[in-house]
Amino acid sequence: MVDEVCTRKDQPEARFLIGTGKVDELAERVKQQEASLVLFNHRLSPIQERNLGRAIGTAVLDRTTLILDIFAQRAQSHEGKLQVELAQLRHLSTRLIRGWTHLERQRGGIGMRGPGETQLETDRRLVADRIRMLKSRLNRVERHRALGRSARSGQDQSNTPPLVAFVGYTNAGKSTLFNRITDAEVFAKDQLFATLDPTVRKIDGIRGSAVLASDTVGFIEHLPHELIAAFRATLEETLSASLVLHVVDASDPALDVHQQTVDEVLEQIGASDLPRLKVFNKIDLVDRAPVVVRDDLGIPTQVWVSAQTGDGLQALLDAIEERVSEGRICRWVELPAPLQKLRSQLFDLGAIVDEQVTENGSSRLQVDLARRDARELSRLGGRDGSWVDQHLLKC
């Protein structure tokens, strides 16, 4: 960026959005700086964008177009590229003038431009056809995701590890934190929308059965509607989460506004009522000690950490475990000698803290395991399941 112009206007003008005086000032600045592009941190109508370009004498992009361009550069997976292209076409279809006939390669020559059909009409039809094709492909992706979510509900839910969904404003440090507590190597960089393609990995350091984490695209204030619509299938993966991990940049002066933005997007996709744990990241930049904040019931609601230095990460893992495990069972129990298979399973879960063998061959165990894991063991049925139900779950 070579220069910046700020203005405040209570009522935007239909022709330029800004006043004519500011337009003249912009044109003069462009000449002085020899700028080749002017960016507006606001959504422009097609007419405003065209009028500004003519008046200023250089290319003009609005906020939405810029965000879409950044998304296009960041998308890596096939699904991500489809989503970005759909969002771009939806946005740019309102700005069609000419230059879209390259899309004609998607179809044969029969049934194309006929007598009396203008170039603009042809372009709009080609774009509309492309949009329909992209929506059809993404609908298949959405159906596939819906089947996956269905498998996690009802009877199938008992066999599915809990999912922790990472959400937050863009550049809050979600991917760095995600990499820290999983074995993933998600691209993490100090830039907008470094992550577009969702990644699911097992969280390291959680006792008992596996807990999964999902990294998602970062949110931004006034996120273009085209992007929310195109990425809806991806964003709705959050709906299947057992816990939403809302990552906040503790050093951001606008953190309150950014938290509200995340809340609004979660509400739009129907995830506002899911259990949530707020993680204030980058405490190394604000000289803040790691801490866990609990509500009146003793449930962790906030954790202050630094993904960069690792401070507070163990407390975060403990808080995640506490929130998804539905509490822990900590007590001494006596396990009869015939139930050695169950004893082995408790060891596999890391649930046995201490063990004493009695004279009659039974085992006196000090157990510490998640109630969720105990419930899974009770579903084994037979003597093992009955013993778990009687001595662990109903005590």
Buried (B, 14 or more C-beta within 10 A) or exposed (E): EEEEEEEEEEEBBEBBBBBEEBBEBBBEBBEEEEBEEBBBEEBBBBEBBBBBBEBBEBEBBBBBBBBBEBBBEBBEEEBBBBBBBBBBBBBBBEBBEEEBEEBBEEBEEEEEBEEEEEBEEBBBBBBEBBBEBBBEBBEEBBEEBBEEEEBBEEEEEEEBBBBBBBBBBBBBBBBBBBBBBBEBEBBBEEEBBBBBBBBBBBBEBBBBBEBBBBBBBBBBBEBBBBBBBBBBBBBBBBBBBBBBBBBBBBBBEEBEEBBEBBBBBBEBBEBEEBEBBBBBBBBBEEEBEBEBEEEEEEEBBBBBBBBBEEBBBEBBBBBBBBBBBBEBBEEEBEBBEEBEEBBEBBEEBBBBEEBEEEEEEBBEBBBBBBBBBBBBBBEBEEEBBEBBBEBBEEE
